[in-house]
């Protein structure tokens, strides 16, 4: 572009002056530019670290220099985040990390000429009345899209990748849009060697600790008073897996969390509960099985037996998809490098 300044046809986009792998992005709104760059330019420093480029702020502009592919990734990242600010959103470190991941992943689908034409990032998202959740990694993007099209989705991988959170968000979105009449959330009540019979209190007091992560995700999507009314009315049901036996679950968004702790028979029982006009999402981490030694995980078996079955989509998360504190991802990698699933439970690798 020989260093000439180009102005986008839409005032929503920054102005771009470009010359090979060196260009300047100029943002019209000074406040948004400041938020985009971050305090002490921390977001630009993150771009430099992740993409191995040079990004220097000059007022409401940023000068980007480096490899042509990496600089285009930086441009798409900043363009996406600037639009997010214009739409009333905020830009946190996790948003920058997610946008970078998506920009890098986009190179697998885009040819270089297309990238040079300033291809825009399009991240899948879930919207409820309370909040909008945008995919932060390519795998999250694939997961959200899979939940939109498949009747049964398996989301498997390490903790912190958003498997359960996104599943609950999708269920809340379906309920609000009238696509389903109820939400059913379930978990096997077996964790870390504990059993319900040894816990104090009535049944609700016994099972609530196991189901708390589902409650937390639900309250994050729907106002608390509406959640309580929906639970009372039976529109939202949160129950242990054992309570699903003998039922046909129709017109519902159904989620089974921590599915690695189901037995083969429990998993088969749950899968065959699927009724008309329902969607089912099953999440779990095959590396965190708490079943008694020698008992095969129903999740591991189902992933093998149902591979390739029409209407079923399996999304596998990795340590790079961890969206909690960056240290969590490093912890997951350290454990994965040392430990594997118990041999008697492993079955096919997932």
Number of C-alpha atoms within 10 A of each C-alpha: 11 9 13 11 16 13 13 11 8 8 10 14 18 24 19 22 18 18 14 14 15 18 24 23 23 22 23 15 13 13 11 20 22 17 17 25 25 17 10 10 15 13 22 24 18 19 24 20 12 14 18 16 21 19 25 17 18 11 11 18 20 21 17 25 22 19 16 16 16 22 25 26 29 28 25 23 24 25 22 20 25 24 15 16 16 13 9 7 12 14 17 14 12 14 20 21 19 21 28 26 20 24 27 18 15 19 16 8 9 12 10 12 9 11 20 16 9 13 17 15 17 14 20 17 17 20 16 19 11 10 12 13 15 19 22 25 27 20 22 27 17 17 25 23 15 19 23 14 13 16 18 22 24 25 28 27 23 24 22 18 24 24 26 24 18 22 29 28 24 23 29 25 21 22 20 16 11 11 16 21 18 25 25 20 23 24 25 23 21 20 16 10 8 11 12 15 9 8 12 9 11 8 11 10 12 17 21 16 11 20 19 12 14 22 16 12 17 20 16 16 23 19 12 12 9 11 17 15 12 15 14 11 11 14 17 22 16 20 20 19 21 14 11 16 12 11 13 13 22 17 19 24 29 27 26 27 26 25 27 27 28 28 19 16 12 19 23 15 17 23 15 13 18 21 15 11 14 20 26 25 26 26 24 24 23 25 21 18 26 18 18 12 11 10 15 23 26 20 27 28 19 15 17 13 11 12 11 11 8 10 10 18 20 21 19 17 23 16 19 17 22 22 20 13 10 12 10 17 20 14 12 17 15 12 11 14 9 7 9 12 15 15 10 11 20 17 15 10 9 13
